[in-house]
Amino acid sequence: MIRVKFILQFLTVYTLLLYAASDKPNTIETDDSRLDRIEEMITNPNERIRTLENIIINQKPDILNLKIKNRVHERKFWRVSQILGRSSQTMATKVVGSYANDLKNSKIQEKHEVLVKKKRLLEGSMVTTPVPTQKAVTAFYAYMSKSENIPGTHHTLIFDTAITNENNGYHPFSGIFIAPEKGIYVFSFSIRLECHSYGPYELVKNSQVVGVVFSDIRQVCLQDQITGTMVITANKGDDIYVRTHATTSHIGLIPSDDNGRSSFAGWLILN
C-alpha cells in the first residue's frame, strides 16, 4: 500500500511539473486560480488512491483464498510426488527382482544342462547289457512247378518253387530242409494223385522215417489229394525231406499244376 501511494504522489507531482512547463508564456493566471487548480489536481489523485485502497482491501479475501488454495495444491502435489516416488521405487524393485530371478533361473538351467551332458557322457562310457533281439523266424513253403512222372521207390520229391524260406533252411534244388537250429518243428506235405494211382509217401529225418501217408485209387479214375502233418524234434543240421516208399513202388503220376499243387512246408514252433 505504501509503495502504491508513493508512486501515485510521484506521478501527480511529475504531472504538475509537466503541466507547468507546458503553459504558454502569454497565459496569465492569478495565483489563486493556480492554487485552485493544483488543489484540484492533488485532490483527484487522492480520491483515486482511496479507490485503489478500497479495491485492494476488497480483494484481500480473494488473495487469501488464492494463497490457501495454492497451499492445498502444493500439499496435493507433494503427496502425489511421494506416491509416484514410492511407486517408482516399488516398480524398480520388482524389475530388479525379476531380473535377478531370471538370472538365477538361467544359472540353474545351465547347471542342469551341464549335469545332463555329464550323465550322457558317463552313460556312453558305461558297458551296458545289450537288449536281446528277436531271433529270426524259421519257416518255409514250396511246391512242384511241374508234375512228377511215375517216380520209383526211395525217390526224394523235389518241390522246386520256394514261396517262403525264412532263415534259408529249405533247399529247392534238392528238396531237402536242413534245420538251422535245434527245436520242435511242424512239417506238412500234400501230394496230388492222378487217376488209378497208388503208393505210400514218407517224411524222413536224416535216414529215419518219421511219418507215412498212403493212397490207393487204382480201382477208380479220379483225382485225389493226401496230406501228412508231423511234429518232430530236430537238431541243427538235420535233413528233413519227403520221398516215395523205400520198398513199395509208386504207380501213377504225381500232378502239380494250376488246378492243384503238390507241396511241402515246415516251421519252427519252439527252440
Salt bridges, closest charged atoms under 4 A:
GLU29 OE1 - ARG34 NE 3.71
GLU29 OE2 - ARG37 NH1 2.83
GLU47 OE2 - ARG50 NH2 2.03
GLU53 OE2 - LYS5 NZ 3.09
GLU148 OE2 - HIS155 NE2 2.82
GLU202 OE1 - ARG243 NE 2.81
GLU202 OE2 - HIS245 NE2 3.56
ASP216 OD1 - ARG218 NE 2.92
ASP257 OD1 - ARG192 NH1 2.53
ASP258 OD1 - ARG261 NH2 3.03
